[in-house]
Amino acid sequence: MKKNIIISLATILFLVSCKESFLEIPSKTSLSTPIYFSSQSDFEQAINGAYAPLRGLYNGINGAWLMGELRSDNTTYKYNSNDRGTIWPEYVADFIEENTNGALSAKYSSNYSVIARANQIIALIDDVDFDESVKDNIKGQAYFLRALAFFDLVQYFGEVPLHLEPVTTLGESALPLSSVEVIYDQIIADATVAVDLLPDKSTQEKGRATSGAAKTLLGNVYIVLKDWSEAETILKTVTGYSLVPDYADVFDPASKNNSESVFEIQYKQGTEGFASNFFYTFLVQPITAEEITAVTGIPEVSRTIEGYNIPTPDVIGAYEASDARKEASVGYISASGVSYPYIKKYAHAHELTNNTDDNFPVYRYSEVLLFLAEALNEQNEPDQARPFLNEVRHRAGLEDTPATTQSEMRDAILQERRVEFAFENKRWLDLVRSEKAEQVMKAYGERVKADPQAYYFPEGITVAPASYTTINLLFPLPSSETALNPYF
């Protein structure tokens, strides 16, 4: 893994001609960097390559869901006594820390791949003469992607190396850890540049970063840093978006990059290698081919490992009785003759097994509204916060919030975020920044231990005794890095 990370820091891989689809990333050249970056076309290919690691970061067994949702009280796993081969997600869910966990190295290396490719573009693009508006657009996307990757790293790991220049030697690949404060300063600087350089959604190619996406990222950073006034200021400039009337349509592949979409990870079903597979990753297992076909309607194969990211009774019970989001988010499927909940948000018609067309949302306009509500409420303006919260509730078919005081509004916003963004990798980070992670997850762990069968464990099986005893807010750096970087 260390070798892979060094390679990703030293060169840009997976470049593709801009004349082809935005999704078509695989390399069609082996030219060295100094020769390769000499034209507008080269940089258009390079920025395509900078997006590529995001698809792996959000998809598959080591996807972002593992540390963002499975870590929380929103989802759990279906313990499989007959197949103990892929159990590292259990350790993430149960707070059994291991720095050899594959999920950690996958997130770490994917983000640094994005950073490495963005660094190459930022370092070289001003030395090549081509259309300034195109150049600004590409630079803005590179700064946005670098900010997004470092934001992901610092939230999950804390101190990490701050790579801001292309790496050309093995020695340059190892940097000391930078403080959290320094990393956030760089994220803010990058996102601010991106805001100024990027076009808005109306003129940008679908699927690419926009000024609105950069503003939302910047607002998110200020929310995490509890700089409420700055958050309010930037988030109020996020315009040109609107809520999709039907919540279920937000996630329908037929309406990708819709009016509510601020930034989403792009996938495309088919045989080209760009498909998503969230529905299959999140299936309860073991499950027969016939049981899967009952939901998908296409020929399937049986699956026999473990099931991950299964909605917990807790999140199912968090929806209000008339909340339309519950039906759109949670479905039920028979697995080995037993009914279990599954994540319905990413279950849509497709043609091939394990090959779906669903994008993954990173930022939606509803989050801008709830961020604004939070920023205003934390400035002791619950009355000003209420309309933004209610706009989200009304789309879900709910009445105005009954919250009136700042404390009540704070709880109402956190609760609204839980159901609005269920299974979108927001819950764990929300618990951490609201300083509720330890309280909520220890109480959740007690419920699991008291009634493991309610959390899908077989009779006589429960979590390890050490589970949920220590609620670490950050993950350890991957062992592949700590073993070989002399600064760690």
Secondary structure, DSSP 8 states (H G I E B T S, - for coil): -HHHHHHHHH-------TTS-TT---------HHHH--SHHHHHHHHHHHHHHHHHHHSSTTSTHHHHTTTTTSEEEE--TT--SS-HHHHHHHT---TT-HHHHHHHHHHHHHHHHHHHHHHHGGGS---HHHHHHHHHHHHHHHHHHHHHHHHHHSSEE---S---STGGG---EE-HHHHHHHHHHHHHHHHHHS--TTTS-TTS--HHHHHHHHHHHHHHTT-HHHHHHHHTT--S----SSGGGGG-GGGTT-TTEEEEE----SSSS--B-HHHHT--SSB-HHHHHHHH-S----B-S-EEEEE-HHHHHHS-TT-HHHHHHEEEEEETTEEEEEE-TT----SBTTBB---EEEEEHHHHHHHHHHHHHTTT-HHHHHHHHHHHHHHTT-------SHHHHHHHHHHHHHHHTTTTT-HHHHHHHTT-HHHHHHHHHHHHHH-GGGGT--TT----TTTTSS--SS----HHHHTT-TT-
